[in-house]
């Protein structure tokens, strides 16, 4: 009698093991090191002045504030125009002088940073930029920016 009760139990264990083997692996929780690498890759894309590389950083449902425009941009085609304008500004160096990574969960992190932007071709575009970027890992495992807020720092008060 014991043998009959073990057979269905063993079959159940075998089948449950098969299901686990075919289930897609769960991605590991993002680490600060990985988030730093993702941000460094984004920085490299921005410094490339290649509009296509910059546009590829952003999620289809992206929303953000550009440092040179006032309204919230929620239309991806409009954001692509912002990236075209940034590429045309020829900012070939973003010197990050301050950066903080905030891990939000297994698939999201935020990077706050300040950069001194330099354009060797168009020096009138030199200046400071402060930004907050929200990265999210999509279903395919790619890290995309889902929100960005950039602004020009206010002038220092006289005194």
Buried (B, 14 or more C-beta within 10 A) or exposed (E): EEEEEEEEEEEEEEEEEEEEEEEEEEEEEBEEEBBBEBBEEBBEBBBEBEBEBBBEBBBEEBBBBBBBBEEEBEEBEEBBBBBBEBBEBBBBEBEBEEEEBEBEEEBBBBBBBBBEBBBEEEEEBEBBBBBBBBBBBEEEEEBBBBBBBBBEEEEEEEE
